[in-house]
């Protein structure tokens, strides 16, 4: 009976020791900025990789502490009574029922083992917040592909959920906070305008790990990540310079934030080098995903003589317009060649899976630390499938540029670089650092368009 009591006490202490949080810590960065609004639809839907039914073992595990306390009290009371009343010869019937005691010990041990097993098997809960629908065939589609690869990589060790069509602003804060309240361990927020809502919720839920795409604000439990899409844009600019006949390039733009401005500038830098005098015409649609507006913008650009279309929006509408009207195009976020087989020269493809796997592994093994991650061609975060529409010499030269960027031999934003007014922004021989790229708010020399503020 004493052995049983000691064993039960040890098991109980083992199971109910407080657990360390799954969040790594790192000094907080100091940044400032404001989110932008979007016209993304406000419909939201919660989905999961797979639904996990509530096992009966979990119910047993929840009741185990009560069972243990009752059993330990039952087993401990008779000898305690005898020790305190040595002259009391009262016979306690249950003191002679050792088989019952053994049975109860066995039951308690089974309950404790179930509790320990259930606790050890709890999957890591990973949430994703999406700005658009998973079927946009662009930005959100690629994040969803990354989530699927992540779920496949870790299997039963994690459980993933997503919420799509979440508008930037109040809606985003509500969805992110609800995930944190629902005991999510890791939350990825995948749009620039989610920056301030993510930071606000992260400060309130310090044991939850957050990762925000394309932003620049970090905290101890909040990291940021983005793709160096400007590397792909530069190569796309080279292709446009070689393929254009009108020397007019079109760009369907979303919002005037550094990410978008940086990519437009990368194209213009390539045009300046490989086909001087070629200009970019920009149409701002003030939305990440609006196929109607995107198609209208592409048509308007082609009407102005543009013969190569770029986009920084999420639907394939500009590609479809380019295919229909017989001009070239460069896809964005996902490989859009199947929407315009006679139009698409390449697509700047975002592959988020490697970062999602790395971040999740860090949370699982308690090694995660807040960082500002930038992944490009070298890391495989940016991919450029080159079309057979390209002449062989052009394709070969593009491959050389890609190789030089991967090796670090060439950086698209290497000075001297001047803005539209002729003011030097990056000195000769100097490459822009991440901070300069993340805060870019000017057009480079050669761009004739006005930058909205």
C-alpha positions in Angstrom: 0.0 0.0 0.0 2.8 2.4 0.8 4.6 1.5 -2.5 1.4 2.2 -4.3 0.9 5.5 -2.6 4.5 6.7 -3.4 4.1 5.6 -7.0 0.9 7.5 -7.4 2.3 10.6 -5.8 5.3 10.5 -8.1 3.2 10.0 -11.2 0.9 12.8 -10.2 3.7 15.2 -9.7 5.3 14.2 -13.0 2.1 14.7 -15.1 1.2 18.0 -13.5 4.5 19.8 -13.6 4.1 23.2 -15.3 5.3 23.2 -18.9 7.7 25.7 -20.5 6.1 27.9 -23.2 6.9 27.2 -26.8 8.1 30.7 -27.6 11.7 31.8 -28.0 12.7 35.3 -26.8 14.8 38.0 -28.5 15.2 41.8 -27.9 12.3 43.8 -29.4 13.0 46.0 -32.4 11.9 49.6 -32.7 10.0 50.5 -35.8 7.1 52.7 -36.8 4.5 52.8 -39.6 0.9 52.7 -40.5 -1.1 49.9 -42.1 -3.0 50.4 -45.3 -6.6 49.6 -46.0 -7.9 47.2 -48.7 -11.1 46.5 -50.5 -10.7 42.8 -49.8 -14.1 41.2 -49.1 -15.1 40.8 -45.5 -16.3 37.3 -45.7 -14.3 34.9 -43.5 -14.2 31.2 -43.2 -12.3 29.0 -40.7 -10.9 25.8 -42.2 -8.4 23.2 -41.0 -6.1 20.6 -42.5 -8.1 18.0 -40.7 -10.6 17.8 -37.9 -9.4 16.0 -34.8 -12.2 14.3 -32.9 -12.2 14.6 -29.2 -10.8 11.3 -28.0 -12.2 9.5 -25.0 -8.7 9.5 -23.6 -8.8 13.2 -23.2 -11.9 13.0 -21.1 -10.2 10.4 -18.9 -7.1 12.6 -18.7 -9.2 15.6 -17.5 -10.7 13.5 -14.7 -7.5 11.9 -13.6 -6.4 14.5 -11.0 -9.7 14.0 -9.1 -9.4 10.2 -9.3 -5.9 10.3 -8.0 -6.7 12.5 -5.1 -9.6 10.3 -4.0 -7.6 7.1 -4.4 -4.5 8.4 -2.6 -6.8 9.6 0.3 -8.5 6.2 0.4 -5.2 4.3 0.5 -3.6 6.6 2.9 -6.4 7.1 5.5 -6.3 3.6 7.3 -2.6 3.6 8.3 -2.8 7.3 9.2 -5.8 6.6 11.5 -3.9 3.7 13.1 -0.8 5.8 13.7 -2.7 8.6 15.4 -4.9 6.2 17.5 -2.6 3.3 18.6 -4.9 2.2 21.4 -8.0 2.2 19.3 -8.7 -1.5 18.3 -11.4 -0.6 15.9 -11.4 -3.0 13.0 -11.7 -1.3 9.6 -13.3 -3.7 7.1 -11.6 -2.3 4.1 -8.1 -2.6 5.6 -8.2 -6.3 4.7 -9.3 -5.9 1.1 -5.8 -5.7 -0.5 -7.0 -7.1 -3.9 -9.3 -4.1 -4.1 -6.4 -1.8 -3.3 -4.3 -3.4 -6.0 -7.1 -2.9 -8.5 -7.5 0.7 -7.6 -3.7 1.3 -7.9 -3.8 -0.2 -11.3 -6.7 1.9 -12.4 -5.1 5.1 -11.1 -1.8 4.2 -12.9 -3.7 3.7 -16.1 -5.5 7.0 -15.7 -2.2 8.8 -15.1 -0.5 7.2 -18.0 -3.4 8.3 -20.2 -3.1 11.8 -19.0 0.7 11.8 -19.7 0.2 10.3 -23.1 -2.6 12.8 -24.0 -0.4 15.7 -22.9 2.6 14.5 -24.8 0.6 13.9 -28.0 -1.1 17.4 -28.2 -0.3 18.7 -31.7 1.2 22.2 -32.2 -1.7 24.5 -33.4 -0.6 26.6 -36.4 -2.9 29.3 -37.8 -2.8 31.3 -41.0 -4.7 34.5 -41.8 -5.2 35.2 -45.5 -6.1 38.5 -47.2 -7.9 36.9 -50.2 -9.5 33.6 -51.2 -7.3 30.5 -51.4 -8.4 30.2 -55.0 -7.0 33.5 -56.1 -4.3 31.7 -58.1 -1.8 34.3 -56.7 -0.6 35.6 -53.4 -3.0 33.7 -51.1 -2.9 30.6 -53.2 0.8 30.4 -52.8 0.6 30.8 -49.0 -2.0 28.0 -49.0 0.3 25.8 -50.9 3.0 26.5 -48.3 0.6 25.5 -45.5 -0.3 22.2 -47.2 3.4 21.3 -47.6 3.9 22.3 -43.9 1.1 20.0 -42.8 2.4 17.1 -44.9 5.9 17.7 -43.5 5.0 17.4 -39.8 1.9 15.1 -40.0 0.2 14.5 -36.6 2.8 16.7 -34.8 0.9 19.8 -35.9 -2.7 20.9 -36.7 -3.1 23.8 -39.2 -6.1 26.1 -39.7 -6.6 29.1 -42.0 -9.1 32.0 -42.3 -9.4 33.4 -45.7 -10.8 36.8 -47.0 -9.8 38.7 -43.9 -9.9 42.5 -44.5 -6.9 44.5 -43.2 -7.8 46.5 -40.0 -10.4 45.7 -37.4 -11.4 42.4 -39.0 -7.8 41.2 -39.0 -7.3 42.1 -35.3 -10.5 40.2 -34.4 -9.4 37.0 -36.3 -5.9 37.1 -35.0 -7.0 37.6 -31.4 -9.6 34.8 -31.6 -6.8 32.4 -32.8 -4.6 33.5 -29.8 -7.5 32.9 -27.4 -8.1 29.5 -28.9 -4.6 28.4 -27.8 -2.8 28.6 -31.1 0.9 28.2 -30.7 2.1 29.8 -33.9 0.1 32.3 -36.1 1.2 33.5 -39.6 -0.4 36.7 -40.8 0.1 37.1 -44.5 -0.6 40.7 -45.6 1.2 44.0 -45.1 -1.9 45.7 -43.6 -2.0 43.0 -40.8 1.2 44.6 -39.3 -0.3 46.7 -36.5 -3.1 44.3 -35.6 -0.6 41.5 -35.3 1.7 43.6 -33.1 -1.1 44.6 -30.9 -2.3 41.0 -30.3 1.3 39.7 -29.9 1.9 42.1 -27.0 -1.2 40.8 -25.3 -0.5 37.1 -25.9 3.2 36.8 -25.1 3.2 33.0 -25.0 2.0 32.7 -28.6 4.5 33.0 -31.5 3.6 35.3 -34.4 5.1 35.7 -37.9 4.0 38.6 -40.1 4.6 38.7 -43.9 6.1 41.8 -45.6 6.0 44.0 -42.5 8.8 45.6 -40.5 7.7 45.6 -36.9 9.0 42.9 -34.6 8.6 42.0 -30.9 10.0 39.2 -28.6 7.3 36.9 -29.9 6.8 38.4 -33.3 9.0 37.9 -36.3 8.7 39.2 -39.9 9.3 37.5 -43.3 9.2 38.5 -46.9 10.4 37.4 -50.4 13.0 39.4 -52.3 10.6 39.7 -55.2 12.7 42.6 -56.5 15.3 40.1 -57.6 12.7 38.4 -59.8 11.4 41.8 -61.0 14.8 42.8 -62.2 15.1 39.6 -64.3 11.5 40.3 -65.5 12.6 43.8 -66.4 15.5 42.4 -68.4 13.1 40.1 -70.3 10.7 43.0 -71.0 13.6 45.1 -72.3 14.5 42.4 -74.8 11.0 41.6 -75.8 9.2 45.0 -76.1 8.8 46.7 -79.4 6.9 49.7 -78.2 9.3 50.5 -75.4 6.3 50.8 -73.1 5.9 48.5 -70.1 2.7 48.4 -68.0 2.4 47.8 -64.3 -0.9 47.0 -62.5 -0.2 48.1 -58.9 -2.0 47.6 -55.7 -0.9 50.1 -53.0 2.0 52.5 -52.9 3.9 50.7 -50.1 7.7 50.1 -50.1 7.3 46.5 -51.3 5.4 47.6 -54.5 7.6 50.7 -55.1 10.7 48.6 -54.7 9.6 46.1 -57.4 8.6 48.8 -59.9 12.0 50.4 -59.4 13.8 47.1 -60.0 12.1 46.7 -63.3 13.0 50.3 -64.3 16.7 49.7 -63.3 16.8 46.7 -65.7 15.1 48.7 -68.5 17.7 51.6 -68.0 20.5 49.1 -68.5 19.2 46.8 -71.3 16.9 49.1 -73.3 17.4 52.8 -72.3 14.5 55.0 -72.9 11.9 52.3 -72.1 9.2 53.6 -69.8 6.9 52.1 -67.2 3.2 53.2 -67.1 1.6 52.5 -63.7 -2.1 52.1 -62.9 -3.0 51.9 -59.2 -6.1 49.8 -58.4 -6.0 50.2 -54.6 -6.8 46.6 -54.0 -4.9 43.3 -53.6 -7.6 41.2 -55.2 -10.2 42.6 -57.6 -10.3 40.8 -60.9 -12.6 43.4 -62.5 -10.3 46.4 -61.6 -7.2 44.4 -62.5 -8.6 43.6 -66.0 -9.7 47.2 -66.6 -6.2 48.4 -65.6 -4.5 46.0 -68.0 -6.8 47.0 -70.8 -6.2 50.7 -70.2 -2.4 50.1 -70.2 -2.6 48.2 -73.5 -4.7 50.9 -75.0 -1.8 53.3 -74.3 0.6 51.2 -76.3 2.0 48.9 -73.6 3.2 45.5 -74.9 4.4 43.8 -71.7 2.3 43.7 -68.6 3.5 43.3 -65.0 1.2 43.1 -61.9 1.4 43.4 -58.2 -2.1 42.1 -57.6 -3.4 38.6 -56.8 -5.7 37.4 -59.6 -4.7 36.2 -63.1 -7.0 38.8 -64.7 -4.1 40.9 -66.2 -2.5 37.7 -67.6 -5.8 36.7 -69.2 -6.2 40.2 -70.8 -2.6 40.1 -72.1 -3.3 36.6 -73.7 -6.5 37.8 -75.3 -5.0 41.0 -76.7 -1.7 39.5 -77.9 0.9 41.1 -75.6 3.4 39.7 -73.2 3.1 39.4 -69.5 5.0 38.5 -66.3 3.0 36.6 -63.6 3.2 37.3 -59.9 3.1 35.2 -56.7 2.3 31.9 -58.5 3.2 30.4 -61.9 0.5 31.9 -64.1 1.7 30.5 -67.4 -1.4 28.3 -67.8 -3.6 31.4 -67.8 -1.6 32.9 -70.7 0.5 30.3 -72.5 1.2 32.6 -75.4 1.8 35.7 -73.2 3.7 34.7 -70.0 7.5 35.2 -70.2 8.0 34.2 -66.6 6.4 34.5 -63.2 7.8 35.7 -59.9 6.8 32.7 -57.8 6.8 32.8 -54.0 7.6 29.5 -52.4 6.7 30.0 -48.7 7.0 26.3 -47.6 10.7 26.4 -46.6 10.2 29.3 -44.2 7.0 27.8 -42.8 8.8 24.6 -42.1 11.8 26.3 -40.5 9.7 28.5 -38.3 7.4 25.7 -37.1 10.4 23.5 -36.4 11.8 26.3 -34.3 8.7 26.5 -32.2 8.5 22.7 -31.8 12.1 22.5 -30.5 12.0 25.8 -28.6 14.7 27.4 -30.7 12.5 30.0 -32.4 13.8 33.6 -32.2 12.3 36.8 -33.6 14.0 37.8 -36.8 13.4 39.8 -40.0 13.7 37.0 -42.6 14.3 37.9 -46.3 14.3 35.0 -48.7 15.2 35.3 -52.4 16.4 33.3 -55.3 19.3 31.9 -53.3 17.1 30.5 -50.6 14.4 29.3 -53.0 11.8 31.6 -51.7 11.7 33.2 -55.1 11.5 31.1 -58.2 11.5 32.1 -61.9 10.3 29.5 -64.4 11.5 30.9 -67.8 9.1 30.4 -70.8 10.1 28.8 -74.1 8.5 31.9 -75.7 11.9 33.5 -75.0 14.6 33.3 -77.7 17.4 31.0 -76.7 20.0 33.8 -76.3 17.7 35.9 -74.1 16.8 32.9 -72.0 20.5 32.0 -71.5 21.4 35.6 -70.5 18.5 35.6 -68.0 19.8 32.4 -66.5 23.2 34.1 -66.1 21.6 37.1 -64.3 19.8 34.7 -62.0 23.0 32.8 -61.2 24.8 36.0 -60.4 22.1 37.1 -58.0 22.1 33.7 -56.3 25.9 33.8 -55.8 25.8 37.3 -54.4 28.0 38.6 -57.3 25.2 41.0 -58.4 22.6 43.0 -56.4 19.9 44.8 -58.4 20.0 47.8 -56.1 23.7 48.6 -56.5 24.7 52.3 -56.9 24.9 54.7 -58.3 21.1 55.0 -58.1 19.3 58.3 -58.4 15.7 59.2 -57.8 13.4 61.0 -60.4 14.8 64.4 -59.4 18.4 63.3 -59.9 19.3 63.1 -56.2 21.7 60.2 -55.4 20.0 57.7 -53.2 22.6 54.9 -53.3 26.3 55.6 -53.8 28.4 54.1 -56.5 29.5 50.5 -55.7 27.2 50.3 -52.6 24.3 47.9 -52.4 21.1 48.9 -50.6 20.7 47.2 -47.3 17.4 45.6 -46.0 16.5 48.8 -44.0 16.8 51.0 -47.1 14.9 48.5 -49.2 12.1 48.2 -46.6 11.6 51.9 -46.5 11.9 52.8 -50.2 9.5 55.6 -50.9 10.8 57.1 -54.2 10.9 56.3 -57.9 14.3 55.8 -59.5 15.6 57.8 -62.4 13.8 56.9 -65.7 10.3 56.5 -64.3 8.0 59.2 -65.6 4.9 58.3 -63.5 4.0 60.2 -60.4 4.1 58.4 -57.1 0.9 58.8 -55.1 1.1 59.7 -51.4 
